[in-house]
Amino acid sequence: MFSVYVTKPNPEDPLAALELGDRPDPEVPEGWSRVKVKAASLNHHDVWSLRGVGLPEERMPMILGTDAAGVDDDGNEVLVHSVISSPGWSGDETYDPKRSLLSEVHQGTFAEYVVVPTANLVPKPAELSFEEAACLPTAWLTAYRMLTHDSNLNPGDTVLIQGASGGVATAAMAIARAIGLQVWVTGRTEEKRDGALQHGAHQAFESGAKLPGKVDAVIETVGEATWSHSLRSLRPGGTLVISGATSGPNPKADLNRVFFLQMRIIGSTMGTREELGALLNLCRISGLRPSIAEVLPLTDARDGFAAMVDGNTNGKIVFTN
């Protein structure tokens, strides 16, 4: 089957590691299901995999892709929950220390077919297209959990989202607006700030700017470059939720501020199957939809990867079969 995959990582030039061509059709173990992929969306995770981050060479060749929507062998339209628990795990799968995402241990979604545990299939609402649904399982699910399960927010509260153009940040803007939060965003350029306003932010500020007031929670995915500003922007007793550190993982901790103002710092990774179902319901009922920048046939995946590596994205990039 035609696939997009990596055989040998390239930390310096990820596009050089990208391969397009035939890979073996997947076998279907007991308790797993095969899905004919209709649409699959691109994430920064896929670029990191090309660099070998989180995906060692001994697990390659590996088909890339964590997100997909398609049709199972019984004809059901489904969305794939990409967090794969270890055998025997019960409860919140995000706490499983041996969990993985598709394309880390098990072959990913950038192919004609993907095989996943049957329990990882979520019915796709008829109101969402395959392309829209395929944008939700990674960046959007992460943002949803950060804003609901993790952040202790209520409608009317103010949330600061750092890094206006990132995938999780863009999703968080739209979701926060839909659930009734006051949404403030930072962005390095006027273009990024204008884009944030289009994606649901009420106000957009330059990176590091003094804000009109303190916020109830901060959604942080940038790390070192914004950490100090995030702490300074948070009210006493507020919550900082972090799910990434794209600018570096080791900022100055500023522990005196953290304990004196009784701040909560919460780490967050992906979300549960049930939370993915709740996100789908939110989209179905509210009319909330992911912003899609470009839809490409899977055979043109290199163009989508190049746009992401160059930072030329304003919304999700989706591949179709």
C-alpha positions as CSV (number, residue, x, y, z in Angstrom):
1,M,0.0,0.0,0.0
2,F,1.2,3.6,-0.7
3,S,2.6,5.1,2.5
4,V,4.6,8.0,3.9
5,Y,7.4,6.7,6.1
6,V,10.9,7.1,7.5
7,T,13.7,4.5,7.3
8,K,16.6,6.5,8.6
9,P,16.3,9.7,10.7
10,N,18.0,13.0,9.7
11,P,18.2,15.4,12.7
12,E,19.5,18.3,10.6
13,D,17.3,17.9,7.5
14,P,14.1,16.1,8.3
15,L,12.7,16.4,4.7
16,A,15.7,14.4,3.5
17,A,14.5,11.5,5.7
18,L,10.9,11.5,4.2
19,E,10.1,8.6,2.0
20,L,7.0,8.0,-0.1
21,G,6.3,4.6,-1.6
22,D,4.9,1.1,-1.0
23,R,4.9,-0.6,2.4
24,P,3.4,-4.0,3.3
25,D,-0.3,-4.2,4.0
26,P,-1.0,-4.4,7.7
27,E,-1.9,-7.6,9.5
28,V,-4.9,-7.3,11.9
29,P,-4.2,-8.9,15.4
30,E,-7.1,-10.2,17.5
31,G,-8.9,-7.3,19.2
32,W,-7.7,-4.8,16.6
33,S,-9.5,-3.3,13.6
34,R,-8.4,-2.2,10.1
35,V,-9.5,1.3,9.0
36,K,-9.4,2.5,5.4
37,V,-7.9,6.0,5.8
38,K,-10.0,8.7,4.2
39,A,-8.1,11.7,5.7
40,A,-5.1,12.1,8.0
41,S,-3.7,15.4,9.4
42,L,-0.1,16.5,9.8
43,N,1.4,17.3,13.2
44,H,4.8,18.6,14.4
45,H,5.2,15.1,15.9
46,D,5.7,13.8,12.4
47,V,8.5,16.2,11.7
48,W,10.2,15.3,15.1
49,S,9.9,11.6,14.0
50,L,11.9,12.4,10.8
51,R,14.6,13.8,13.1
52,G,14.6,10.7,15.2
53,V,13.1,12.4,18.3
54,G,10.9,9.8,20.1
55,L,11.4,7.3,17.3
56,P,14.7,5.5,17.4
57,E,16.1,4.0,14.2
58,E,15.7,0.4,15.5
59,R,11.9,0.9,15.2
60,M,12.1,2.0,11.5
61,P,10.9,1.7,8.8
62,M,7.9,3.5,10.4
63,I,4.8,4.8,8.6
64,L,4.2,8.3,10.0
65,G,1.0,10.0,11.1
66,T,-1.0,10.0,14.3
67,D,-4.4,11.3,13.2
68,A,-6.9,9.7,10.9
69,A,-10.6,9.4,10.0
70,G,-11.9,6.7,7.8
71,V,-14.1,3.6,7.4
72,D,-13.6,0.3,9.2
73,D,-14.1,-3.1,7.7
74,D,-17.8,-3.1,8.9
75,G,-18.5,0.1,7.0
76,N,-18.6,2.4,10.0
77,E,-17.3,5.9,9.7
78,V,-14.8,6.3,12.5
79,L,-12.1,8.5,14.0
80,V,-8.9,6.9,15.4
81,H,-7.8,7.7,18.9
82,S,-4.1,7.6,18.6
83,V,-3.0,6.9,22.2
84,I,-2.2,3.2,22.3
85,S,-2.2,1.7,25.9
86,S,-0.1,-1.2,27.0
87,P,-1.8,-4.6,27.3
88,G,-3.9,-4.9,30.5
89,W,-3.9,-1.2,31.2
90,S,-7.2,0.2,32.6
91,G,-8.3,3.7,33.4
92,D,-6.9,7.0,32.0
93,E,-4.6,5.9,29.2
94,T,-2.6,9.1,29.4
95,Y,-1.2,7.9,32.7
96,D,0.1,4.6,31.3
97,P,3.9,4.9,31.4
98,K,4.2,2.5,28.5
99,R,1.6,4.2,26.3
100,S,2.6,5.3,22.8
101,L,1.2,7.3,19.9
102,L,0.6,5.8,16.6
103,S,3.8,6.0,14.5
104,E,6.0,5.5,17.6
105,V,5.7,1.8,18.2
106,H,2.8,0.9,15.8
107,Q,2.6,1.9,12.2
108,G,0.9,5.3,11.6
109,T,-1.9,6.7,9.6
110,F,-0.2,8.1,6.5
111,A,-1.2,5.1,4.4
112,E,-4.1,3.5,2.7
113,Y,-4.9,1.5,5.8
114,V,-4.1,1.7,9.5
115,V,-4.6,-1.0,12.2
116,V,-5.5,0.0,15.8
117,P,-7.1,-1.6,18.8
118,T,-10.8,-1.8,18.3
119,A,-11.4,0.1,21.5
120,N,-9.5,3.1,19.9
121,L,-12.2,3.7,17.3
122,V,-14.7,6.5,18.0
123,P,-17.8,7.0,15.8
124,K,-17.4,10.0,13.5
125,P,-20.4,12.3,13.7
126,A,-22.1,12.8,10.3
127,E,-21.9,16.6,10.9
128,L,-18.1,16.5,10.5
129,S,-16.3,15.8,7.2
130,F,-13.5,13.2,7.2
131,E,-11.0,16.1,6.8
132,E,-12.4,18.0,9.8
133,A,-12.5,14.9,12.0
134,A,-8.9,13.9,11.1
135,C,-7.6,17.2,12.6
136,L,-8.9,16.4,16.1
137,P,-7.1,13.4,17.8
138,T,-3.7,15.0,18.6
139,A,-3.4,18.8,18.7
140,W,-7.1,19.5,19.3
141,L,-7.5,16.7,21.9
142,T,-4.5,18.0,23.8
143,A,-5.9,21.5,23.8
144,Y,-9.3,20.2,24.9
145,R,-7.9,18.3,27.9
146,M,-5.7,21.3,28.9
147,L,-8.7,23.6,29.0
148,T,-11.1,21.3,30.7
149,H,-9.6,18.5,32.8
150,D,-6.3,20.3,33.7
151,S,-6.9,24.1,34.0
152,N,-9.7,24.4,36.6
153,L,-11.4,27.1,34.5
154,N,-15.0,28.2,34.4
155,P,-17.0,30.1,31.8
156,G,-16.0,33.8,32.0
157,D,-12.5,33.1,33.2
158,T,-9.5,34.5,31.3
159,V,-6.9,32.2,29.7
160,L,-3.6,33.2,28.2
161,I,-2.4,31.1,25.3
162,Q,1.2,31.4,24.5
163,G,2.5,31.2,20.9
164,A,-0.3,32.2,18.5
165,S,0.5,30.0,15.5
166,G,1.2,26.6,17.1
167,G,-1.0,23.7,16.4
168,V,-2.1,23.2,20.1
169,A,-2.3,26.9,20.6
170,T,-4.5,27.5,17.6
171,A,-6.9,24.7,18.7
172,A,-7.0,26.1,22.2
173,M,-8.1,29.5,21.0
174,A,-11.1,28.1,19.2
175,I,-12.1,25.6,21.9
176,A,-11.6,28.2,24.7
177,R,-13.9,30.6,22.8
178,A,-16.5,27.9,22.3
179,I,-16.6,27.0,26.0
180,G,-17.1,30.6,27.1
181,L,-13.6,31.7,28.2
182,Q,-12.0,35.2,27.7
183,V,-9.1,34.4,25.3
184,W,-5.8,36.3,25.3
185,V,-3.0,35.2,23.0
186,T,0.6,36.2,22.4
187,G,2.3,36.2,19.0
188,R,5.8,37.3,17.8
189,T,4.5,39.0,14.6
190,E,1.6,41.1,13.6
191,E,0.6,38.5,11.1
192,K,0.5,35.8,13.8
193,R,-1.5,38.0,16.1
194,D,-4.0,38.9,13.4
195,G,-4.3,35.1,12.7
196,A,-5.0,34.5,16.4
197,L,-7.9,37.0,16.3
198,Q,-9.4,35.1,13.3
199,H,-9.1,31.8,15.2
200,G,-11.1,33.0,18.2
201,A,-8.9,35.2,20.5
202,H,-10.5,38.2,22.0
203,Q,-7.2,40.1,22.3
204,A,-3.6,39.4,20.9
205,F,-0.4,40.8,22.4
206,E,3.2,40.9,21.5
207,S,5.3,38.2,23.1
208,G,6.3,39.2,26.6
209,A,4.0,42.2,26.7
210,K,2.4,43.4,30.0
211,L,-1.2,42.3,30.0
212,P,-4.2,44.4,31.0
213,G,-4.6,42.1,34.1
214,K,-3.8,38.8,35.6
215,V,-5.2,35.6,34.0
216,D,-6.8,32.5,35.6
217,A,-4.8,30.0,33.6
218,V,-2.0,29.9,31.0
219,I,-1.8,27.3,28.2
220,E,1.9,26.8,27.6
221,T,3.6,24.9,24.8
222,V,6.6,27.1,24.0
223,G,8.8,26.5,27.1
224,E,11.9,28.5,27.8
225,A,11.1,31.6,25.7
226,T,7.7,32.3,27.3
227,W,7.9,30.6,30.8
228,S,8.8,33.7,32.8
229,H,6.0,35.7,31.1
230,S,3.5,32.9,31.8
231,L,4.3,32.9,35.5
232,R,4.2,36.8,35.7
233,S,0.8,36.8,33.9
234,L,-0.8,34.3,36.3
235,R,-3.0,35.4,39.2
236,P,-2.4,34.0,42.7
237,G,-3.8,30.5,42.8
238,G,-3.9,30.3,39.0
239,T,-3.0,27.3,36.9
240,L,-0.2,26.9,34.3
241,V,-0.8,23.9,32.0
242,I,2.1,22.8,29.9
243,S,2.1,20.2,27.1
244,G,5.3,21.1,25.2
245,A,8.5,23.0,25.2
246,T,9.4,23.9,21.6
247,S,11.9,26.6,22.6
248,G,13.6,24.5,25.2
249,P,12.8,22.5,28.3
250,N,14.9,24.2,31.0
251,P,13.7,27.7,31.9
252,K,14.4,29.5,35.1
253,A,11.9,27.9,37.5
254,D,11.2,31.1,39.6
255,L,10.1,28.8,42.5
256,N,9.7,31.7,45.0
257,R,6.9,33.1,42.8
258,V,5.4,29.7,42.4
259,F,5.1,28.8,46.1
260,F,4.4,32.4,47.4
261,L,1.5,32.9,44.9
262,Q,0.3,29.2,45.3
263,M,0.4,28.6,41.6
264,R,-0.6,25.2,40.1
265,I,1.7,23.8,37.4
266,I,0.1,20.9,35.5
267,G,1.8,18.7,32.9
268,S,-0.5,17.5,30.1
269,T,-0.2,15.0,27.4
270,M,-2.9,14.1,24.8
271,G,-6.3,12.9,26.2
272,T,-8.5,9.9,26.7
273,R,-10.9,8.3,24.2
274,E,-13.8,9.6,26.3
275,E,-12.4,13.2,26.0
276,L,-12.1,12.7,22.3
277,G,-15.7,11.8,22.2
278,A,-16.6,14.8,24.2
279,L,-14.6,17.0,21.9
280,L,-16.5,15.6,18.9
281,N,-19.8,16.3,20.7
282,L,-18.7,19.9,21.3
283,C,-17.9,20.3,17.6
284,R,-21.2,18.7,16.6
285,I,-23.4,20.8,18.9
286,S,-21.6,24.2,18.7
287,G,-20.5,24.2,15.1
288,L,-16.9,24.5,16.1
289,R,-14.6,23.3,13.3
290,P,-10.8,23.1,13.0
291,S,-9.2,25.6,10.6
292,I,-7.8,23.7,7.6
293,A,-5.1,25.5,5.7
294,E,-4.6,22.9,2.9
295,V,-5.9,19.5,1.8
296,L,-3.5,17.5,-0.3
297,P,-3.5,14.0,-1.8
298,L,-1.3,11.7,0.2
299,T,1.0,11.4,-2.9
300,D,1.8,15.1,-2.4
301,A,2.7,14.8,1.3
302,R,6.2,16.2,0.8
303,D,4.6,19.6,0.0
304,G,2.7,19.5,3.3
305,F,5.8,18.5,5.3
306,A,7.8,21.3,3.6
307,A,5.3,23.9,4.6
308,M,5.4,22.8,8.2
309,V,9.2,22.7,8.3
310,D,9.3,26.2,6.9
311,G,6.6,27.5,9.3
312,N,4.3,28.4,6.4
313,T,1.1,27.1,8.0
314,N,-2.1,28.8,9.2
315,G,-4.3,25.9,10.1
316,K,-4.1,22.2,9.7
317,I,-2.6,20.4,6.7
318,V,-4.7,17.3,5.8
319,F,-3.8,14.4,3.5
320,T,-6.5,12.4,1.7
321,N,-6.6,9.0,0.0
